[in-house]
Amino acid sequence: MKRTDNNPYQLWLFAACMFLLAVVGVVSCFNGYIMNEQQQELQDNGQRAEGIERGGYEIRTGRFSVEYGVKYLFTVGGRTYYGDSPVSHSFYRSIQAGTPTEVLYLQNKPSINLDSASRNSHEGVNVMLAGFLSAAAGTSIGIFILVSAKQAKKKAPANRKK
C-alpha cells in the first residue's frame, strides 16, 4: 500500500484552503466594520419616523441560546420601508402586531434603519472580531503548512530503482 502522509501536494492544497479562509476573514472584518459604522451613524444622525410593529421572531443560535427580533414598517416621503431589529427577550414578549413604534433611519438611505427599542447590538464588532480571528488563523496555519511542505519536499527520498 502506498503511503500518502506528508504528501507535499496535499499540504500545498491544504495551505491554499487556509489562505482562502484568511481571505474570507478579511472580507468579514470589512463587513463588520461597515455594519458598525452604519449603526453608529444611525445612533448619532438617525432621523425619527413613526412605524408599526409587524411582529416578532426568534432565532436559535445554539443548543440553548435564542436571539429575538422585531419586524416593523414605516413610511418616509410616501414610500414604505420594512425592517427588523434585534430586541431583548422582555421586549420580544411585549410585541403586539399593529402597535406604533419609533424607527431611526438614515435620511439619505432609509433602507438602513433600526427600531428605537432595539437593544444596543454589537453585531458589527462581533463580525469584525470573528473575521479577524479567522484571517489570523488561516494565515498562520497556511504559513505553517507551507513551511512543512517545503521541509517534507526536501526530506523526500528520491525514487530509487532496485
Buried (B, 14 or more C-beta within 10 A) or exposed (E): EEEEEBBBEBBBEBBEBBBEBBEBBBEBBEBBBEBBEBBEBBEEEBBEBEBBBBEBBEEEEEEEEEBBBBBBBBBBEEEEBEBBBBBEEEBBEBBEEEEEBEBBBBEEEBEBBBBBBBBEBBEBBEBBBBBBEBBEBBBEBBBEBBEBBEEBBEEEEEEEEE
